Amino acid sequence: MKKIPCMIIRGGTSKGLYFLKEDLPTDIAERDQFLMTVMGSGDPTQINGLGGATSVTSKVAIVSKSEKEGVDLDYLFAQVGIDQKIVDTAPSCGNILSGIICFASEKGLIQLQDGITSVVVNNVNTNSIIEVSAESPNKQLKYDGTAEVSGVPGSGSPVNLNFSQIEGAKTGKVFPTGNKQDHINGYNVTCIDVAMPMVLFSATDLGLTGKETKAELDQNTALFEIIEPIRRKAGEMMGLGDVSQKVIPKIGVLSTPAGKGNITSRYFVPDKCHASHAVTGSICVAAACNIEGTVAHALYKDTGSVVTIEHPSGFISVDMICEKTTDSYKFSRAALVRTARPLMMGEVYYDENL
């Protein structure tokens, strides 16, 4: 048995293992095998590893100092399979990102400032830039506070995320098919790539209200028989190739808001409904809300720059500035609030033979 240092941190509505890049194998295949081993992948219970047997608890952050000018940290996110032995670094995760100041300060990658600590992060997955800030009175990170995140019990100190360079995160284009709506297998969808490539549906087109619970949607096999073939075809149309073994593009099923929000979303990851909503997925939905002609815009209740998305556990708000350019759109601001807290720091044991 061997062991490698790691931390377990709850970031937003996700929980993951955080590693220093220098502690992991440099060979990608070896690294991925290690991640699957320590998570217990290949078993739906992940009983022989640290994974929590859900998509939001089978995540990894790999962090290092950045060599980019004006950037403090490089952040690579990995979604690790549960019953399947897969490691996918195509998507990013803003929830796990919210734990980066905690991890980086514990590992000596950054120095905490008195009052507020801000770091500039390069998201290696998507080449986007995120400014992350957290309260650090007397150069100590503050974890208690009044900020609440739907889907997380209690409250905590706010972690502010402001994303930039998010247009065409994986495809290079906001609308990679060239259209604001496409007709695929008899359904109108919006294929959009802002922070996260997504395929957006209107719930009513799928025979849904859009207010269904996660459990109801997860049990709706007929729904997945419709949306998964469309997701795969959309992936090809978006230039992502064969996405049958990838988690992107993600699916968003949208409807008008039921409460004080601006839109309702059910976010799929992609073979199950998310218990709440992904940060990057929220940015993508908010972007679509701001652009006339999309599936989202037709359902969106516009009340200003903040887009509040209702989801199964509550809501998530994105403060967004969308600007029309000559041939596309630019998002100069996409800001959210999360909370994070460390759960464990130590060493994870692994067997190279597993």
N, C-alpha and C positions, 0 to 999 in steps of 0.2 A: 504494500500500500504506500502511496505517496500522498503528499499534502501540499496545498497552495493557499496563500492568504486570500481571504475574501471578506466582504461585508454583505449582509442582507439588509436592505433598506426598503421601506414602504414609500413609494413615490406616487402621489396622487392616488388613483384607484388601482394601482398596480403594485406588485411586490417582486423584487428581483435580486439576483446576485450581482455584485459589483466587483470587478477585478481591475488591477493595474495591467495594462497591455504588456509590460515588461515581464510579468509573472507567467504569462501564457505562452504556449508553443508558438513559434513564428510561422510554422507551416500551417496553412489554413485548414487542411484536412485533419491534421492532428489536433488543432485547436477545437474544431467542431466536434471531433470524437470525444474530447475531454468534456466539452460543455454538455453533450448528450449524456455522458456517464454521470457527471455530478448532479444532473437534473433527474436522472432515472428514466430517461426517454426510452420508448419502445414498450412501455407498460402504461395502461390508462390510469393506474393509481400512482405512478412514479414513486412507488414504495421504497425503492432502493436508492433514492436520491433526494435532493432538496426541493424539487419541484412540487407545486401545490395541486397538480392535476387539473388546472384550469389555464386558459390562455393568458390570463392576467397575472398568474403566479409562476409562469414558466418563461421568465425573461432574464436577460443578461445585459449588463452595461460593461463595456471595456473602455477604460479611460486612460489618457496619457497627456503629458504636456504637449502643446501644439507648437509646431515650427512655423506656422503661418503668422505673418506680420499682423499685429493688432488682435491676435486671438490667444486666449489663455489655455484652453483645453480642447483636445479632440475627444469626441464621444462616438463610439460605435455601438449600436444596439443590435442585439440578436434575439429573435423569437425562436425558442427551442421547442421542438415538437413534443407532444405528450405520448400518445400511443404510437406515433410514427417517429422514426429516427431521422429528424430533419432539423437543420439550423438555417434559418432564413435571415439574412442581413439586408434584404432589399428594403423592408419598411423601416421607419423610425418609430420611436415612442416618446412622446412628450411627458407622459406621466413618470416613466423611469428617469427621464432627464431631470426632473425636479429634485432628485436626490443627489445631483452631481456635486453641489457645494459641500454637502455633508461628507461625501466620500473623499473628495479632493482635499478638503481641509484635514481630515483624519490621516490621509496618506502623505501630507506635506507637499502637495502639488500647488497649492495656493496659500496665501497668507490672508487670514481674516482681518477685516478692517473694523474700526470702532464705529458702530452705528449700523451701516448697511454695507454688505459685501456684494459686489457685482462682478461677474465673470462673463467673458465672451467665449462662446462655445462653438466649435465647428462640428456640425453633425456630419460625420463621415459617410453615413448611409445616403444622404441626399445633397450634400454640399451646401446646406443651408446654414445660416448663422443665427444663433440665439443668444440674447442677453439674459442671463439668469441672475436674479438678485434675491437676497434673503437678509433678514434682520440678524445683526451680530453685535449687540451691545457689549462693550468692554472686550471686544474681539472674541466673543463666545457666541456660537450659534444659538439662536432662540428657537425652541420647538413649541412652547406653549403659546396660545393666542386665541383669537376669536374667529379666524378664517375657517369657513366650513366648506367641505367638498362633498357634493352629493355622492353617496356610495361609500363614504368613509365615516365610521362612528366618531363622534366628538368633534373637536376643533383643534386648530394649531396655528402656528405662526405662518404668515403668507410667504410663499415662494412665487416670485413674479417671473413670468416667461414672456419674452417679446421676440417673435420670429421675424426674420427677414430673408431675402433671397429664396423664397419658397415657391416661386412660379415654376411650374414644370419640374418638380422635385426629382422625378424619376424618368420622365419622358422628354423633358426640355420644352414642353409646351403646356399652356394652361388648358387648352382643348386639343389633345393629341390626335383626335380623329379629324380635326378641322371644323367640327360642328358643335353647336351648343346643345343639340339634341340629335340622337341617332335612333333609328328604328331597328331593333334587333329581336328576332324571333317573335315578332308581333307586339313588342312593347317599346314605348318611348322611354329612352334613358338619356341622362347626361353623363358623358365620360369626361371627367375633369381631373386635373393634376395640380393641386396647390397644397404643398406640405405632404400630402398623401394622395396617390392616385385612387380615384373612387368611381364607382358606377352608381348613379342615383336614380331611384325609382319613385314614382308616386304610389303611396300605399293603396289608394283606391283602384289603381290599375291592376293591382295584384289581388284584389278582392279583400283587402284588409282595411281596418279603420286607421291603422298606424299607432293605435294606443294599446296594442296587445302587450302582454307581459313577456319577459324573456322566456319563461317556461312555456308559454303558449306558442311562441315562435319556434323555439327549439324542437318542439314536438310536431311541428307542421311540415311533415316530409314532402307534401305536395308543393309547398313553397320553395324548398331547396331544389326540387326537381325542375323548377322554372328558372330560379335565379342563378344557379351554378353554371348551367350551359351558357347563359347570357354573359356571366362574368368571364368565362373562358374565351368566348368569342370577342368580347370587348377588350380583353387583355391583348389579343392579337391585333385588333384594330388600333389599339393605343401604342403599339410598338413594343409591348412587353414580352412578346413571344408566347410560348406555351406556359400558362400560369397554373396548370393543373396541380403542380407541386409547390406553388407559391401562395403566400397569403395576400398578395396584392394582385390586382386592384381589390380594395375593400368594397363592400356593398353598403349603401345607405338607403333605407326605406323611409320616405318623408311624408309628412302630413301637416295640416294646419295645426297651430298650437291649441292645447286644451285649456291652458291657464294663462299666466302672464308672460309667457315666453313669446318668441318670434316665429318658431317653427318646431315641429316635433320630429325626432329622428330615432330610428332603430338601426344600430350600427352592427354589421356582421363581420366576423373575424377569421375566415369568412364562413365557416361551417356551423357557427353558433352565433346567437345574438349576444352582443356585449352587455354585461350587467349594468353598465352606465354608458360611457362614451369615451372614445380615445381623444386625446388632445389634438393630434395632427388631423384626425378625422373631423373633429369639430371645426378646425380652421378651414378644411376643405369645404364642408357644408356651408359655413359662414361665407366663404368666397363665392360659392354658387348662388347664395341668397342675394348677393350684391350685384349679380350680373343678369340683366334682363334677357329672357329667352331660354333660361335653363329650367329644368323641372323644379328646382328649389325655389326660384324666384316667383313662380306662379303660386306657391303655397306660403310664401313668406309674408309675415306681418311686419312691415317696416316701421320702426320707432326711433331710428338713429343709428349711430356708429356701432353700438354694442348689439351683437346678435346673441340672444339667449336661446339655447337649444334645449328643449325638453326631452328627457330620456328616461329609461325605466326606473332609475334610482333618484331622479330629481331633475337637475338642470346643470348646464355648463355655459358660461358666457365668454364670448370672444369680442374684444374691442378691436375693430378692424377698420382700416382706411384703404379703400379700393379706388384706384385711379385708372382711367382709360388711357391707353397709349395709342400710338399710330396703328399698330396691328395686333395689340393684345391688351392685357391688363397687368397692372403692377399693384402689389400690396405693400405699402410702406409701413404698415403697422398690423400686427396680429398678436395681441397680448392676452394672456390668461393668468389666473391665479390658481395655484395648487398648494398643497402642504406636503411635507415629507418628514419622516423620522427614522433614525437608525434602529434596527432591531437586534443585530448581532454583528460582532466583529471577531474573526478567528481564522481558522484554517479548515478547508474542506478536504476530506480524504477521498481518494479515488483509486480504483484498481485499473491499471493499464490493460488488463486482459478482458475487461467487460466490453 
